[in-house]
Amino acid sequence: MTVSTCAAIDLGAASGRVVVAIFDGDRISLEEAVRFEHPLLKDPVTGYQHWDVDHIESQVRAGIESAERSAPLESVGVDTWGVDYVLVDGQGKRVGLPVSYRDERTSGMIEEVTSKIPAAEIYRRTGIQFQRFNTLYQLAACSRKNPEWIEKARHLLLLPDYFHYRLCGAISNEYTEATTSQLVNLETRDWDEKLLAVAGVPRGLLTTPVEPGTLLGESQFRSGRKVKVVAPGTHDTASAVAAIPLRGPQEAFLSSGTWSLMGIESEVPFADAKASRLNISNEGGVARRYRVLKNIVGLYLLQRIRQEFENPSHPAVVEAARASPAWRSLINPEDTELMNPPSMREAIRALCARTGQPEPHDLGSFARCALDSLALSYRRVKGDLEAVSGRRITRIRIVGGGSQNTLLNQLAADACEVPVTAGPVETSSLGNACVQLIALGALDSLADARALVERSFAVEEYHPAGKVPESALALFQAIAQARR
């Protein structure tokens, strides 16, 4: 039996990992070669929050070398979060800073861009959810505040494209990541030149997006051995969805981590007036599918709360939340004041006080507020997806690191009033690896990949066990509606 081995480089917005995937012809297994954190830095000159891409690269290379010592790799591929980018000059050197989507420089940019091209036209062209950190608004901010960066640049590489470039020298833009930018035309599946012009970016900085599974080149180890570099679904949610064994059009996915991305898979986009009003995103998927979804601030809320309580363990936070009264205080996780506040606790307190609710006071009440509010966000997004697709959602499949949060899984089942399946945890790594295996010829199709994942990993089932009080539903609806 032939064994295929590849490395999935899966970079989240708080930590990264290099995972070795081993396919024995029947099942797939994962072995973590390295896991590392990469906190945001603050530039002393500009004040921008930015990524330490050199540190990330060094950890990635160390992980690949470690993985190669364990078993010869056939290929590697990178997936990351969306929207962030690196500018590169003609000599391959970085221009400016790889600024984080959490930086405040994009404040007011949606309004500035939509004063030049109407929001309705932007949505018609791209089908992408309006979020102030989308690449479109980051580039508009850069053109306005640091135009010399764009003038010096010869290439614009989204983050996974940049790390692929560093590994094999290929200048490329991969499709699934590109769609998160709100700069790709929904019909042509290529960069929208009118939107690039509004953002102040020459078309020549970008290449026509390549499909997931494209062989980009080769990377060489210190030993001299070479390994193929394959572009997977380079947006981490695209990779995650590729590994979810969805059974039919009535099942929704929920990729739960720092962000919660909840949606359905479709062979056609949903970008009509109703989808526009509900701010639904049509992001690119593997095998020319669309990920029709909403992007929700996810467990970032809990991560920040943990930090401000001196980092108790995840199980301790969940148990404290479980012991705290349910549905007592609610917030809208999408509130802009929660994006990157100096203190998450103070931001939550202020929002609760503004709506006349009890203010959380200890670890359990803060965590419970965040988790109850996330579950009700899932309920709201479920309704939005049903409204645009015209079909009922009968099951939600939660994957990613957040699928280990047993309380949130149960709250999601209760709030959404449908069964929830939790797991696998490492779906981004699995989907990344499966697309590489398809490119290598070890798997034939996306359907084969999903069947492989389903027989290789167990999942947990959660069924609705409690009802959300009508008063909590009404309050959350009012809070969410106020933002719309």
Secondary structure, 3 states (H helix, E strand, C coil): CCCEEEEEEEECCCEEEEEEEEECCCCEEEEEEEEEECCCEECCCCCCEECCHHHHHHHHHHHHHHHHHHCCCCEEEEEECCCCEEEECCCCCEECCCECCCCHHHCCHHHHHHCCCCHHHHHHHHCCCCCCCCHHHHHHHHHHHCHHHHHHCCEEEEHHHHHHHHHHCCCCCEHHHHHCCCCECCCCCCECHHHHHHHCCCHHHCCCCECCCEEEEEEECCCCCEEEEEECCCEHHHHHHHCCCCCCCCEEEEEECCEEEEEEEECCCCCCHHHHHCCCEEEECHHHCEEEEEEEECCHHHHHHHHHCCCCCHHHHHHHHHCCCCCCCCCCCCCHHHCCCCCHHHHHHHHHHHCCCCCCCCHHHHHHHHHHHHHHHHHHHHHHHHHHHCCCCCEEEEECHHHHCHHHHHHHHHHHCCCEEECCCCHHHHHHHHHHHHHHCCCCCHHHHHHHHHHHCCCEEECCCCCCCHHHHHHHHHHHHHHC
